[in-house]
């Protein structure tokens, strides 16, 4: 397989098995052949399987198939699916969509169909992870490498000076939504698909971030691929505004602000370009609460951050406005606790004037837990408003939108 250029998918044993069958079919000129096998559906959906899929579907025609929970096999995770599919010699004409019955063992012990799943793949041009790509060609500057919002590596790398933040966007399917989709203010070292968020692509990045984080992975939907949405839909404009607000406060949005980080005898600062209040607003709060450290930070590292000015351009939905107003109220109400929190948890650097929501939440959890819970209820309303739109705007296949959550 490696010599024939199929390296991307060769690590999967079932792909090696199918490739061997294709080789036998070709070598011995077998004109009529049927194969039936258990496997994940990933070889029909994933981008890494494009080349192999093209070969396989030119030699075998899809007949039928069903999927079921992998836990029906002993010691296999219930989070995964397994497919049983039947193929015959010939060419599959529709190489992008495949109907699979969804099966479960019913209460009587018999196998029952509970739905039909459209397993699908996308062309390179339609994949959402390619749609958001940002190219920065301006001046490069040295940058920290983050492990998380507050933890950093001992390395320094070069980054584009105009980059606002970084969108970690692992794979392009639902399965990676829980652990492989997050935002940080600096690049990361781990091998994961990373997109610089810029002034040119931030709407696309936040749109996809929300579309991914809204959908929880389960054994039925985990291999569903994200497509470029229908941006002509009248609801898409409001979706953009919602996604910006959502991306500022979602739990996997780890934008942060850090000062005086010493690495290799040099001092580095991280500015949070996704901060949603003005420099003057924070300066006034610092003056009111006699917080000298925040006040001086406002002056030394001043200037309104990018997203503060951008938000003004959008006609935000009621739900998004409620989240933003409540977040500003929490910043104001919690300001009196900043010095005390800084003494207890200096690693949070809460006295950076543009401290990110991850940092602010640490303070809120300690001093204003009930208000934070109320904020999360308001935030959930924004979330609930947009879940169905992930399918309606065609980020994910509409035909699978009504499948029941297991």
C-alpha positions in Angstrom: 0.0 0.0 0.0 2.8 2.4 0.9 4.5 1.9 -2.5 1.2 2.6 -4.2 0.6 5.9 -2.4 -2.0 4.9 0.2 0.0 5.9 3.3 -2.7 8.1 4.8 -5.0 5.2 5.5 -2.6 2.2 5.6 -2.4 2.1 9.4 -5.9 0.7 9.6 -5.9 -3.1 9.5 -9.3 -3.4 7.9 -8.1 -1.1 5.0 -5.1 -3.3 4.5 -7.5 -6.3 4.4 -9.7 -4.6 1.8 -6.7 -3.5 -0.3 -5.5 -7.1 -0.3 -9.0 -8.2 -1.7 -8.7 -5.5 -4.4 -5.3 -6.8 -5.3 -6.6 -10.4 -5.5 -9.5 -9.3 -7.6 -7.3 -7.5 -10.0 -4.5 -10.1 -10.1 -6.7 -13.1 -10.8 -9.2 -11.1 -12.9 -12.2 -12.0 -10.7 -15.2 -10.6 -12.5 -17.9 -11.5 -9.9 -17.2 -11.2 -6.2 -19.3 -10.4 -3.1 -17.7 -9.2 0.1 -19.4 -8.6 3.5 -17.5 -7.2 6.4 -17.7 -5.4 9.8 -15.8 -2.1 10.0 -16.2 1.5 11.0 -17.8 3.7 8.5 -14.8 6.1 8.5 -13.5 4.7 5.2 -16.6 6.0 3.6 -16.5 9.5 5.2 -13.0 10.6 6.2 -10.8 12.8 4.2 -7.8 10.7 4.7 -9.5 7.9 2.8 -10.2 9.9 -0.4 -7.7 8.0 -2.6 -8.5 4.6 -1.3 -12.3 5.2 -1.4 -12.0 6.2 -5.1 -10.3 2.9 -5.8 -12.6 0.8 -3.8 -15.8 2.3 -5.1 -14.7 1.9 -8.7 -14.4 -1.9 -8.1 -17.3 -2.6 -5.7 -20.9 -1.5 -5.7 -22.7 -0.8 -2.4 -25.6 -3.2 -1.8 -26.8 -2.7 1.7 -25.6 -2.2 5.3 -26.5 -1.4 8.9 -24.8 0.2 11.9 -25.0 -0.7 15.5 -23.3 0.2 18.8 -19.8 -1.3 19.2 -20.5 -2.3 22.8 -22.4 -5.3 21.3 -18.9 -6.7 21.0 -17.3 -7.6 24.3 -14.9 -5.0 25.8 -15.6 -2.4 23.1 -16.6 1.2 23.9 -20.2 2.2 23.6 -19.2 5.5 22.2 -18.3 3.9 18.8 -20.3 2.5 16.0 -19.7 -0.6 13.9 -21.1 -1.1 10.4 -21.8 -4.3 8.5 -21.9 -3.7 4.8 -22.4 -5.8 1.7 -20.7 -5.1 -1.6 -20.7 -6.7 -5.1 -18.5 -6.4 -8.1 -19.2 -3.2 -10.1 -18.9 0.5 -9.6 -20.8 2.5 -7.0 -22.4 5.4 -8.9 -23.1 7.7 -6.0 -19.8 7.8 -4.3 -20.8 10.3 -1.6 -23.9 9.0 0.1 -24.8 5.6 1.5 -28.0 4.6 3.3 -27.4 2.4 6.4 -30.1 1.0 8.7 -29.6 1.7 12.4 -30.1 -1.4 14.5 -30.4 -2.1 18.2 -31.4 -5.1 20.3 -34.9 -4.5 21.5 -36.5 -5.4 24.8 -37.6 -8.7 23.5 -34.1 -9.6 22.5 -34.7 -9.2 18.7 -32.7 -6.9 16.5 -34.8 -3.9 15.5 -34.4 -1.0 13.1 -34.6 2.3 14.9 -33.8 4.7 12.0 -31.8 5.2 8.8 -28.5 7.0 8.7 -27.1 8.7 5.6 -23.4 8.0 5.7 -21.7 10.6 3.6 -18.4 12.1 2.5 -17.4 15.5 1.1 -15.1 16.8 -1.6 -12.1 18.7 -0.6 -13.7 21.9 -1.7 -16.8 21.4 0.5 -15.0 20.6 3.8 -15.4 23.2 6.4 -11.8 22.9 7.7 -10.6 24.1 4.4 -13.1 27.0 4.3 -11.8 28.7 7.4 -8.1 28.6 6.5 -6.3 31.8 7.3 -3.1 32.9 5.6 -0.9 35.6 7.3 1.8 37.2 5.3 2.8 40.1 7.5 5.6 40.6 9.9 6.5 37.7 12.2 7.1 38.1 15.9 8.2 35.8 18.7 5.4 34.1 20.6 4.7 31.9 23.6 3.6 28.3 23.0 0.6 27.4 25.1 -0.4 24.1 26.7 -3.7 25.6 27.9 -5.1 29.1 28.7 -2.6 29.7 31.5 0.2 27.1 31.0 3.0 27.5 28.5 5.9 25.6 27.1 9.5 26.6 27.5 9.8 27.1 23.7 9.3 30.3 21.7 8.2 30.2 18.1 7.4 32.7 15.3 3.9 33.8 14.6 2.2 36.4 12.4 2.0 39.8 14.2 -1.7 40.2 13.1 -3.0 36.9 14.4 -5.7 37.4 16.9 -5.9 33.9 18.4 -5.7 30.3 17.4 -8.5 27.8 16.6 -7.6 24.2 17.2 -9.9 22.3 14.9 -9.0 18.6 15.0 -10.3 16.3 12.2 -13.5 17.5 10.5 -16.1 15.3 12.1 -18.3 15.2 15.2 -16.2 12.7 17.1 -13.5 15.3 17.7 -15.8 18.0 19.0 -15.4 17.3 22.7 -11.6 17.3 23.0 -10.2 18.6 19.7 -12.0 21.9 19.3 -10.8 24.9 21.3 -9.4 28.4 21.1 -6.3 29.8 22.7 -4.4 33.1 22.4 -1.1 31.6 21.3 -0.2 28.5 19.1 0.3 25.0 20.6 3.0 22.5 20.2 0.9 19.3 19.9 0.2 17.9 16.5 -3.4 19.2 15.8 -4.8 21.1 12.9 -4.5 24.7 13.9 -6.0 27.8 12.1 -4.7 31.3 12.9 -7.7 33.5 13.6 -7.3 36.8 11.7 -9.3 39.9 10.8 -10.2 38.2 7.5 -11.4 34.8 8.7 -12.6 35.3 12.3 -16.3 35.1 11.3 -15.7 31.7 9.6 -13.7 30.5 12.6 -16.3 31.4 15.2 -19.1 30.1 13.0 -17.4 26.7 12.8 -16.4 26.7 16.4 -20.0 27.1 17.5 -21.2 24.6 14.9 -18.8 22.0 16.4 -19.2 22.7 20.0 -23.0 22.7 19.9 -23.1 19.1 18.7 -22.2 16.3 21.2 -20.7 13.1 19.7 -22.5 9.8 20.0 -22.1 6.5 18.2 -24.6 7.4 15.5 -23.3 10.9 14.5 -19.6 10.6 15.3 -18.3 10.2 11.7 -20.5 13.0 10.3 -18.3 15.5 8.4 -18.7 19.3 8.6 -19.4 21.1 5.3 -19.3 24.7 4.2 -22.6 26.2 5.4 -25.3 27.8 3.3 -24.2 31.4 3.7 -27.1 32.6 1.5 -29.6 31.5 4.1 -31.3 34.6 5.7 -30.5 33.2 9.1 -26.8 33.0 8.6 -26.2 36.7 9.3 -27.6 36.3 12.8 -25.7 33.1 13.2 -22.5 35.0 12.8 -23.3 37.4 15.6 -24.4 34.6 17.8 -21.2 32.6 17.1 -19.0 35.5 18.1 -20.6 35.9 21.4 -20.8 32.1 21.9 -17.1 31.8 21.1 -16.1 34.4 23.8 -17.8 32.5 26.7 -17.9 28.8 25.7 -16.0 26.5 28.1 -13.5 25.5 25.4 -12.6 29.1 24.5 -9.4 29.6 26.4 -8.4 33.1 25.3 -6.2 34.7 28.0 -4.0 37.6 28.8 -0.5 37.1 30.4 2.2 39.5 31.5 5.9 39.3 32.2 6.5 35.7 31.2 10.3 35.1 31.2 11.7 32.6 28.8 15.4 32.4 27.8 16.0 35.7 29.6 13.4 37.6 27.6 10.1 39.0 28.7 6.9 38.1 26.8 3.3 39.5 27.1 0.1 38.0 25.7 -2.8 40.3 24.8 -6.3 39.1 24.6 -7.7 40.4 21.3 -11.0 38.7 22.1 -11.8 40.9 25.1 -15.2 42.4 24.8 -15.0 45.6 27.0 -13.2 48.8 26.3 -9.9 49.8 27.9 -11.6 52.9 29.4 -14.4 50.8 31.0 -11.8 48.6 32.8 -9.7 51.6 33.7 -12.7 53.3 35.4 -13.5 50.1 37.3 -9.9 49.8 38.5 -10.0 53.4 39.6 -13.3 52.9 41.4 -12.1 49.9 43.3 -8.6 51.3 43.8 -6.9 48.4 42.0 -3.6 50.0 41.1 -2.2 47.0 39.3 -5.1 46.8 36.8 -5.1 50.6 36.5 -1.4 50.6 35.5 -1.9 47.7 33.2 -4.6 49.7 31.4 -2.2 52.5 30.8 0.9 50.4 30.0 -0.8 47.8 27.8 -3.8 49.9 26.7 -5.8 50.2 23.5 -9.1 48.6 22.8 -8.9 45.0 21.7 -10.1 43.8 18.3 -13.3 42.1 19.1 -14.6 44.9 21.3 -14.9 47.2 18.2 -16.1 44.4 15.9 -19.1 43.5 18.1 -20.5 46.9 17.5 -21.0 46.1 13.8 -23.5 43.3 14.4 -27.2 43.4 15.1 -27.1 40.8 17.8 -30.0 38.5 18.7 -31.8 38.9 22.0 -30.1 35.8 23.3 -26.6 37.1 22.4 -27.2 40.5 23.8 -28.4 39.0 27.1 -25.1 37.0 27.4 -23.0 40.0 26.6 -24.8 42.3 29.0 -24.6 39.7 31.8 -20.9 39.1 31.2 -20.2 42.8 31.5 -22.2 42.9 34.7 -20.2 40.0 36.1 -16.9 41.8 35.3 -18.2 44.9 37.2 -19.6 43.0 40.2 -16.5 40.8 40.6 -14.0 43.6 40.3 -13.7 44.2 44.1 -12.4 40.6 44.5 -9.6 40.9 41.9 -6.8 41.7 44.4 -7.9 39.0 46.8 -8.2 36.4 44.0 -4.8 37.5 42.7 -3.2 36.8 46.1 -4.8 33.3 46.3 -4.3 32.3 42.6 -1.5 34.5 41.1 -1.2 32.1 38.1 -4.5 33.3 36.8 -3.1 36.8 36.3 -6.5 38.3 36.9 -5.1 41.8 37.1 -4.4 41.9 33.4 -7.0 44.4 32.3 -8.0 42.3 29.3 -8.1 39.0 31.2 -10.0 36.3 29.3 -13.2 34.6 30.3 -11.3 31.5 31.4 -9.4 33.7 33.9 -12.5 35.6 35.0 -14.4 32.3 35.6 -11.8 31.3 38.1 -12.6 34.4 40.1 -16.3 34.0 39.7 -16.2 30.4 40.9 -14.5 31.4 44.1 -16.6 34.6 44.9 -19.8 34.8 42.9 -20.7 31.2 42.2 -24.5 31.8 42.2 -24.2 34.6 39.7 -22.1 32.4 37.5 -24.7 29.7 37.5 -27.3 32.3 36.5 -25.0 33.4 33.6 -24.7 29.8 32.4 -28.5 29.5 32.2 -28.6 32.6 30.0 -25.7 31.2 27.9 -27.6 27.9 27.5 -30.5 29.8 25.9 -28.1 31.0 23.2 -26.9 27.5 22.8 -30.4 26.0 22.5 -31.4 28.7 20.0 -28.7 27.5 17.5 -28.5 23.7 17.8 -31.0 23.0 15.0 -29.3 25.6 12.8 -26.2 23.4 12.6 -28.3 21.2 10.3 -30.6 23.9 8.8 -27.5 25.8 7.6 -26.0 22.5 6.4 -22.9 22.4 8.5 -24.0 18.8 9.0 -26.2 16.7 6.7 -29.9 17.7 7.0 -31.1 14.2 6.4 -29.5 13.1 9.7 -30.9 15.9 11.9 -33.9 14.0 13.3 -32.0 10.9 14.4 -32.6 10.3 18.1 -29.8 10.9 20.5 -29.0 7.4 22.0 
